[in-house]
């Protein structure tokens, strides 16, 4: 089974992009958490691409919010690529996490 999570690292520039495709739910939480921890440790700039995310759940939002806060607290950059999926925007609104990610969406 192909992964719905794609991580690309540019060590020279201390940047990474994490792309979430299709459905990312609790079944993907361990893999997503591992990639986010790796990014926090390796880079100063992390971009999250949610353009082709069709479904997510609370675990996805919590992991992204936690990573954003951790990177911000460490003086690192965390941002979303353009064209965040409607599914994700609706989810953060419904779960009350819009405030956590405000200013970077």
Secondary structure as GFF3:
##gff-version 3
##sequence-region A 1 105
A	DSSP	beta_strand	5	10	.	.	.	ID=ss1
A	DSSP	three_ten_helix	11	13	.	.	.	ID=ss2
A	DSSP	beta_strand	15	20	.	.	.	ID=ss3
A	DSSP	beta_strand	22	24	.	.	.	ID=ss4
A	DSSP	three_ten_helix	26	28	.	.	.	ID=ss5
A	DSSP	alpha_helix	29	42	.	.	.	ID=ss6
A	DSSP	beta_strand	45	49	.	.	.	ID=ss7
A	DSSP	beta_strand	53	56	.	.	.	ID=ss8
A	DSSP	alpha_helix	58	73	.	.	.	ID=ss9
A	DSSP	beta_strand	77	80	.	.	.	ID=ss10
A	DSSP	alpha_helix	86	95	.	.	.	ID=ss11
###
